[in-house]
Amino acid sequence: MKAKNPKCYVIMVAAKFPQHHPRAGRPTDFELLTCERIKIHTVRYGYDEWMRRAEKVSRGEAYISLRVWEGIPYGKGSTTREIMRLHTVSIQQIHVSLRHGALHIEADGSDISMHSSTLASNDGLSLMSLFNWLMPDRTVPFDGCIIHFTNFRY
């Protein structure tokens, strides 16, 4: 049942690579890639919280608003612009680490390392860019979730 006034959960889609990334300040093209359905998910921290939110979305009590910043993020006079509204999402838990010098990725406890290039591509990145985004210091594992914008799953 759809809620009369559904809750809005915002996911910011980066317009530029973050300062810790080797491509810092360059455009990500995430907005275009999302609108063209090339970027079909995003990887984020907060698995438990996003699971709760996804359940609300599936019950029609909430939706997800994908947005980009207009201007400098959090800057004076900056605003956000919605690029897509999602009424269905699915969540997978993800763990990214280095094992014996190689990238190891698990989704919902299953090893998907062999699909690491697909994971990166579906997030709108090269494998090295995804690795640099999630693990900039290369020592700390990343634990979070994949928020799927489509019915695709690993």
C-alpha positions as CSV (number, residue, x, y, z in Angstrom):
1,M,0.0,0.0,0.0
2,K,1.4,3.4,-1.0
3,A,1.7,6.0,1.7
4,K,-0.1,9.3,1.2
5,N,3.1,11.2,2.0
6,P,6.0,8.8,1.5
7,K,9.3,9.4,3.2
8,C,12.2,10.5,0.9
9,Y,15.6,9.0,1.3
10,V,18.3,10.9,-0.6
11,I,21.3,9.4,-2.3
12,M,23.8,11.9,-3.6
13,V,25.5,10.9,-6.9
14,A,28.9,12.5,-7.0
15,A,29.5,14.9,-9.9
16,K,33.3,14.8,-9.3
17,F,35.8,12.3,-7.9
18,P,36.5,12.9,-4.2
19,Q,39.8,14.4,-2.9
20,H,41.2,11.0,-1.8
21,H,40.8,9.6,-5.3
22,P,43.6,9.8,-7.9
23,R,41.1,11.4,-10.3
24,A,40.1,14.1,-7.7
25,G,38.1,16.9,-9.1
26,R,37.5,15.3,-12.5
27,P,33.8,14.7,-13.6
28,T,32.5,11.2,-12.7
29,D,29.7,11.3,-15.4
30,F,27.5,9.5,-12.9
31,E,24.4,11.5,-13.7
32,L,24.6,10.6,-17.4
33,L,25.5,7.0,-16.6
34,T,22.6,6.7,-14.2
35,C,20.1,8.2,-16.6
36,E,21.3,5.9,-19.4
37,R,21.0,2.9,-17.0
38,I,24.7,2.1,-17.2
39,K,25.3,2.9,-13.6
40,I,22.7,0.5,-12.1
41,H,23.8,0.6,-8.5
42,T,25.8,2.4,-5.9
43,V,28.0,1.1,-3.1
44,R,27.6,2.7,0.3
45,Y,28.2,2.3,4.0
46,G,25.3,1.4,6.3
47,Y,24.0,-2.0,5.3
48,D,21.5,-2.3,8.2
49,E,20.1,1.2,7.7
50,W,19.7,0.7,3.9
51,M,18.0,-2.6,4.5
52,R,15.4,-0.8,6.7
53,R,15.0,1.9,4.1
54,A,14.6,-0.6,1.3
55,E,11.9,-2.4,3.2
56,K,10.0,0.9,3.6
57,V,10.4,1.5,-0.1
58,S,9.1,-1.9,-1.0
59,R,6.0,-1.3,1.2
60,G,5.4,2.0,-0.6
61,E,6.1,4.0,2.6
62,A,9.2,5.7,1.1
63,Y,11.1,6.3,-2.1
64,I,14.7,7.0,-3.0
65,S,15.7,10.3,-4.6
66,L,19.0,10.2,-6.6
67,R,20.4,13.7,-6.6
68,V,23.4,15.7,-7.7
69,W,24.8,18.9,-6.3
70,E,24.4,22.2,-8.1
71,G,27.5,24.1,-7.1
72,I,30.0,23.2,-4.4
73,P,28.7,20.4,-2.1
74,Y,27.4,22.0,1.1
75,G,28.6,25.4,-0.2
76,K,26.7,28.6,0.4
77,G,23.8,28.8,-2.1
78,S,24.4,25.3,-3.4
79,T,21.3,23.2,-4.0
80,T,20.6,19.6,-5.1
81,R,18.8,18.5,-8.2
82,E,16.9,15.2,-8.5
83,I,18.0,13.1,-11.4
84,M,15.9,10.0,-10.7
85,R,13.3,8.7,-8.3
86,L,13.3,5.1,-7.3
87,H,10.2,3.2,-6.0
88,T,12.0,-0.2,-5.9
89,V,15.5,-1.0,-4.8
90,S,17.3,-4.1,-3.5
91,I,20.2,-4.3,-1.2
92,Q,23.1,-6.7,-1.0
93,Q,25.7,-6.7,1.7
94,I,29.3,-6.2,0.4
95,H,32.7,-6.8,1.8
96,V,35.8,-5.7,-0.1
97,S,39.3,-6.5,1.1
98,L,42.8,-7.5,-0.1
99,R,43.8,-11.1,0.3
100,H,47.3,-12.0,-0.6
101,G,47.6,-8.9,-2.6
102,A,44.5,-9.6,-4.7
103,L,41.1,-7.8,-4.5
104,H,38.5,-10.0,-2.7
105,I,34.8,-9.1,-3.0
106,E,31.8,-10.8,-1.3
107,A,28.2,-10.0,-1.9
108,D,25.8,-11.6,0.6
109,G,28.6,-13.9,1.8
110,S,29.4,-15.3,-1.7
111,D,32.7,-14.7,-3.4
112,I,32.1,-12.5,-6.5
113,S,35.7,-11.5,-7.0
114,M,35.5,-13.0,-10.5
115,H,32.8,-10.4,-11.3
116,S,34.8,-7.4,-9.9
117,S,35.1,-5.7,-13.3
118,T,31.3,-6.1,-13.8
119,L,30.7,-4.7,-10.3
120,A,32.9,-1.7,-11.1
121,S,31.3,-1.1,-14.5
122,N,27.8,-1.3,-13.1
123,D,28.8,1.3,-10.6
124,G,30.0,3.6,-13.4
125,L,33.7,3.1,-12.7
126,S,36.8,1.2,-13.8
127,L,37.9,-1.5,-11.4
128,M,40.9,0.6,-10.2
129,S,38.7,3.7,-9.7
130,L,36.2,1.6,-7.6
131,F,39.1,0.2,-5.6
132,N,40.5,3.7,-5.0
133,W,37.1,5.0,-4.1
134,L,36.2,2.3,-1.5
135,M,39.7,1.6,-0.1
136,P,41.8,4.7,-0.5
137,D,44.4,3.6,2.0
138,R,44.5,0.0,0.7
139,T,44.6,-1.5,4.2
140,V,41.1,-1.2,5.7
141,P,38.4,-3.5,4.3
142,F,35.2,-1.9,3.1
143,D,31.9,-3.2,4.6
144,G,28.7,-1.8,3.3
145,C,26.0,-2.5,0.8
146,I,25.2,-2.4,-2.9
147,I,22.0,-0.4,-3.5
148,H,20.5,-1.8,-6.8
149,F,18.5,0.6,-8.9
150,T,17.3,-2.4,-11.1
151,N,16.5,-6.1,-10.4
152,F,20.1,-7.1,-11.2
153,R,21.9,-8.9,-8.4
154,Y,25.3,-10.7,-7.9
